[in-house]
């Protein structure tokens, strides 16, 4: 099927081969066009125009994935039919920052259900669910460099068999106080 001239005027081809849609975009950034009084996503429409079948949407089923990671691209050569899990893994692998702007480094990420999540945002989500409110500047114990009494973790950390981290200097002080009481 031939792409209508009115649609071709709305496409800008980049040096990388992306066909960027210059017309109306959805809230999520996908190209959108009205065809036969029905709103359609441009990349889906062009996929069908190349003679390929588009399966009905099923959660966890097959869906179109932009290999170039640009949602406004409608080049069928940049689109592949993959499972939802594959699509989400590719999207997460291509991200360098979370939606709130925190950099996604190895030290700042946690993997939740095969998805890379920012520790700050993940913690904030848990706090919202549990109703907790943390003071500004609060750090998770695993991120702190000093114990509550100011001893450097690097030289004073010890671990119990349960994995609990404790400060050796604080433990020595506590034991000395305990002995002074005559125990």
C-alpha positions in Angstrom: 0.0 0.0 0.0 1.3 3.5 -0.9 1.7 6.0 1.9 -0.6 9.1 1.3 1.1 12.3 0.2 -0.4 14.2 3.2 1.4 11.8 5.6 4.7 12.0 3.7 4.7 15.8 4.2 4.7 15.2 7.9 7.8 13.0 8.0 11.3 14.3 8.4 14.1 11.8 7.6 17.2 12.1 9.8 20.8 11.1 8.9 20.3 8.0 11.1 17.3 6.8 9.0 14.7 7.8 11.6 11.4 9.0 10.1 10.3 11.6 12.6 6.7 12.5 12.7 6.2 16.3 12.6 2.5 16.2 13.0 0.4 15.7 16.2 2.0 13.7 19.0 0.3 11.8 21.8 1.0 12.7 25.4 3.7 10.0 25.5 5.4 11.2 22.3 4.1 8.8 19.6 3.0 10.2 16.2 -0.8 10.4 15.9 -3.0 10.8 12.8 -6.8 10.6 12.3 -7.7 8.2 9.5 -11.3 7.4 8.7 -12.5 9.3 11.8 -10.3 7.1 14.0 -7.2 8.2 15.9 -4.2 6.0 15.1 -0.6 5.9 16.1 1.5 6.6 13.0 4.1 3.9 13.6 1.4 1.2 13.9 -0.4 2.5 10.8 2.8 2.4 8.7 3.7 -1.1 10.1 0.3 -2.3 8.8 0.8 -0.6 5.4 4.0 -2.6 4.9 1.8 -5.7 4.9 2.7 -7.0 8.4 0.0 -8.2 10.8 -0.5 -6.4 14.1 -1.7 -8.6 16.9 -4.4 -7.5 19.3 -3.1 -6.0 22.5 -2.7 -8.6 25.2 -0.9 -7.7 28.5 2.5 -9.5 28.4 1.9 -10.3 24.7 3.6 -9.0 21.5 4.0 -5.3 20.9 5.9 -2.9 18.6 9.3 -1.8 19.9 11.2 1.2 18.5 14.8 0.0 18.1 16.0 3.6 17.7 14.4 4.5 21.1 12.6 7.5 19.5 8.8 7.2 19.9 8.1 9.7 17.2 10.0 7.6 14.6 7.6 5.8 12.2 10.2 4.0 10.0 9.0 0.4 9.9 12.7 -0.7 9.6 13.3 0.8 13.1 10.3 -1.2 14.6 10.3 -4.8 15.7 7.5 -7.0 17.1 8.7 -8.2 20.5 7.3 -9.4 23.8 6.4 -6.8 26.5 9.2 -8.0 28.7 11.8 -7.6 25.9 10.4 -4.1 25.1 10.7 -3.0 28.8 14.2 -4.5 29.2 15.4 -2.6 26.1 13.8 0.6 27.2 15.4 0.3 30.7 18.8 -0.6 29.2 18.8 2.6 27.1 18.0 4.9 30.0 20.8 6.9 31.8 18.5 8.9 34.2 15.2 8.1 35.9 12.0 10.0 35.2 12.9 12.4 38.1 16.4 13.1 36.7 18.5 10.9 39.1 21.4 9.4 37.3 21.2 5.6 37.0 24.6 4.2 38.0 25.4 0.8 39.5 25.5 2.3 43.0 22.2 4.2 42.5 20.0 1.4 41.0 18.1 -1.5 42.2 16.6 -4.2 39.9 12.8 -4.7 40.4 11.1 -7.3 38.2 13.8 -7.1 35.5 13.6 -3.3 35.5 16.3 -0.9 36.5 14.9 1.5 39.2 16.5 4.5 40.9 17.1 3.9 44.6 15.8 7.3 45.6 12.6 7.0 43.6 12.1 3.4 44.7 12.5 4.4 48.4 10.1 7.4 47.9 7.5 5.0 46.4 7.8 2.7 49.4 7.5 5.6 51.8 4.4 6.8 50.0 2.8 3.3 50.2 3.7 2.9 53.9 2.9 6.5 54.9 6.4 7.3 56.2 8.0 10.7 55.7 11.8 11.0 55.7 13.7 14.2 56.8 15.6 16.1 54.1 19.1 14.6 53.6 18.1 11.2 55.0 20.3 8.4 53.7 19.5 4.7 53.7 21.9 2.9 56.2 23.6 1.0 53.3 24.6 4.4 51.8 25.9 6.0 55.0 29.7 6.3 55.4 29.5 6.9 59.2 27.6 5.1 62.0 25.1 7.1 64.2 27.9 8.1 66.6 30.3 9.3 63.8 32.6 6.3 63.5 33.8 5.7 59.9 32.1 2.5 58.5 35.1 1.7 56.3 37.3 0.9 59.3 34.8 -0.1 61.9 32.1 -2.2 60.1 31.5 -5.8 61.1 28.7 -8.1 60.1 26.6 -10.6 62.1 25.8 -14.0 60.5 22.3 -12.5 59.7 24.0 -9.9 57.5 23.3 -7.1 60.0 26.1 -4.4 59.9 27.3 -3.0 63.2 30.0 -0.6 64.3 32.9 -2.3 66.2 33.9 1.0 68.0 30.3 1.4 69.3 30.2 -2.3 70.3 33.4 -1.9 72.3 32.1 1.2 74.1 28.8 -0.5 74.8 30.6 -3.6 76.2 32.9 -1.4 78.4 29.8 0.3 79.9 28.2 -3.0 80.5 31.3 -4.3 82.3 31.4 -1.1 84.5 28.0 -1.9 85.8 29.4 -5.1 87.2 27.9 -7.6 84.8 
